Amino acid sequence: MKIVSRRRWLQLAGAAWAWPCMATALQAPEGRIVLTIRGLVQAPNQGRAAAFDMPMLEHMPQHDITTITPWFTKPRRFTGPLLRDVLASAGAQGKTLRAVALNDYRVEIPFDDAQRYDVVLARLLDGKAMSVREKGPLFIIYPFDKVPELRNAVYFSRCAWQLKSIDVS
């Protein structure tokens, strides 16, 4: 049994206590960047931002939402990581998310939405990658059928398709 000084034990215990709270650095994207998270980010991998290529998002736990939306005539299945998991991997913390689309559409989303609801950062539509023409490559989708009170104009407007970046403040 190795004897550790009291001082060293306190250092180790302090590091162990702090470890879950510390964000670790993201790996650098190897492919084309499809999402950039800026602002209050603790795990940057590209300057002060957290950048993601599609394989990085594919390797996160995937979730499905099958729901009716105003943009399609029948229920569709959206697949991707939870928005809260993507934000956590970037070490993002704040009060507001500003989602920005390729066409420069911008919408503010309360940070709390990602924590309260299983919001999916969809990368697949009915099992297939979404092209820009099909509202891809990324589409923020709320669980409208699972949480019916979300079925209103406020939450529909927060569903940014062709998502390219999120600014956290």
NORPE-V387839 format. One record per backbone hydrogen bond with DSSP energy under -0.5 kcal/mol. NH is the residue of the N-H (numbers start at 1). CO is the residue of the C=O. If there is no record, write none. Layout:
nh={NH:NH}
co={CO:CO}
This chain:
nh={9:10:11:12:13:14:15:16:17:18:19:20:21:22:22:26:34:35:36:37:38:38:40:40:41:42:42:43:45:46:49:50:51:52:54:57:58:59:60:63:65:67:67:72:76:78:78:79:80:81:83:85:86:87:88:89:90:91:92:93:97:98:99:99:100:101:102:104:107:109:111:113:114:114:115:115:116:117:119:120:121:122:122:123:124:125:126:128:130:134:135:136:139:140:141:144:147:150:151:152:156:157:158:158:159:160:162:162:163:164:165:166:167:168:168:169}
co={5:6:7:8:9:10:11:12:13:14:15:16:18:18:19:43:52:52:164:50:36:166:38:168:39:90:91:90:49:49:46:37:49:35:32:53:54:55:57:80:78:65:76:69:67:65:76:124:63:121:119:82:82:83:84:85:86:88:87:40:109:167:97:107:165:105:162:101:99:97:95:110:110:111:111:112:112:113:117:141:81:120:139:79:79:128:77:125:123:131:132:131:122:160:120:142:143:147:148:150:152:153:154:155:156:158:135:138:138:100:100:36:98:38:166:96}
